[in-house]
Amino acid sequence: MQTLTFAAIFFVTWWLCLFIVLPFGVKTQQEDEDGTVLGTTESAPARPMLVRKALITTVLAGVVVGALYFANAQFNLNIEAISRWFE
C-alpha cells in the first residue's frame, strides 16, 4: 500500500470515527447545573471535551486502519477480492 493511499484511508477513517465519537458523554447546558451561557441555546454542549475526543478518534482510527492493513497484507483482502464475493 502506498503512503499517500494509506494516509488518505486514515484521513477518511478518522473523520468517520470522529462522527461516531462526538455524541458520547455530551451533557447539554440545560442538563448542567451552571445554566445556559448567554447567546447560546440550551441544547448546546456544556463541555464538549474536543481534545479528548480527538485523541480517542485517533486511536480508534489507528486500530481500524491497522486492521485493514493487516487484512490486506496477510490475506490479500482488497476491493477486487471483495467484489469477487458478490459476482
C-alpha positions as CSV (number, residue, x, y, z in Angstrom):
1,M,0.0,0.0,0.0
2,Q,1.4,3.4,-1.0
3,T,2.0,6.0,1.6
4,L,-0.4,8.5,0.1
5,T,-3.1,5.9,-0.2
6,F,-2.6,4.9,3.4
7,A,-2.8,8.5,4.6
8,A,-6.0,9.1,2.6
9,I,-7.6,6.0,4.1
10,F,-6.5,7.1,7.6
11,F,-7.9,10.6,7.0
12,V,-11.3,9.4,5.8
13,T,-11.5,6.8,8.6
14,W,-10.5,9.4,11.2
15,W,-13.4,11.7,10.2
16,L,-15.9,8.8,10.2
17,C,-14.7,7.8,13.7
18,L,-14.9,11.4,14.9
19,F,-18.6,11.5,14.0
20,I,-19.1,8.2,15.9
21,V,-17.3,9.5,19.0
22,L,-18.7,13.1,19.1
23,P,-22.0,12.3,20.9
24,F,-20.5,10.2,23.7
25,G,-20.6,11.9,27.1
26,V,-22.2,15.1,25.9
27,K,-24.1,17.0,28.5
28,T,-26.3,19.9,27.3
29,Q,-26.3,23.2,29.0
30,Q,-29.8,22.6,30.1
31,E,-28.7,19.4,32.0
32,D,-25.7,21.2,33.5
33,E,-26.1,23.0,36.9
34,D,-24.2,26.0,35.7
35,G,-27.0,27.2,33.4
36,T,-27.0,28.5,29.9
37,V,-24.3,30.7,28.5
38,L,-25.7,34.0,27.2
39,G,-26.1,33.8,23.4
40,T,-26.3,30.0,23.1
41,T,-29.1,27.6,23.0
42,E,-29.9,25.3,25.9
43,S,-29.1,22.2,23.7
44,A,-25.5,23.3,23.2
45,P,-22.9,21.1,24.9
46,A,-21.7,22.4,28.3
47,R,-18.2,20.9,27.9
48,P,-17.6,19.3,24.5
49,M,-14.2,17.8,25.5
50,L,-12.9,18.0,21.9
51,V,-9.2,17.3,22.7
52,R,-10.2,14.0,24.5
53,K,-12.5,13.0,21.7
54,A,-9.8,13.8,19.1
55,L,-7.3,11.5,20.9
56,I,-9.9,8.8,21.2
57,T,-10.7,9.2,17.5
58,T,-7.1,8.9,16.5
59,V,-6.6,5.7,18.5
60,L,-9.9,4.2,17.1
61,A,-8.9,5.2,13.5
62,G,-5.5,3.7,14.0
63,V,-7.0,0.4,15.1
64,V,-9.4,0.3,12.2
65,V,-6.8,1.2,9.6
66,G,-4.3,-1.2,11.2
67,A,-6.8,-4.0,10.9
68,L,-7.4,-3.1,7.3
69,Y,-3.7,-3.0,6.6
70,F,-3.3,-6.4,8.3
71,A,-6.1,-7.9,6.3
72,N,-4.5,-6.6,3.1
73,A,-1.0,-7.7,4.0
74,Q,-1.8,-11.2,5.4
75,F,-4.9,-12.3,3.5
76,N,-4.6,-10.1,0.3
77,L,-8.1,-8.7,1.1
78,N,-8.7,-5.7,-1.1
79,I,-11.5,-4.2,-3.2
80,E,-11.0,-6.6,-6.1
81,A,-11.1,-9.7,-3.8
82,I,-14.3,-8.4,-2.0
83,S,-16.0,-7.6,-5.4
84,R,-15.5,-11.3,-6.4
85,W,-17.6,-12.4,-3.5
86,F,-20.7,-10.7,-5.0
87,E,-20.4,-12.0,-8.5
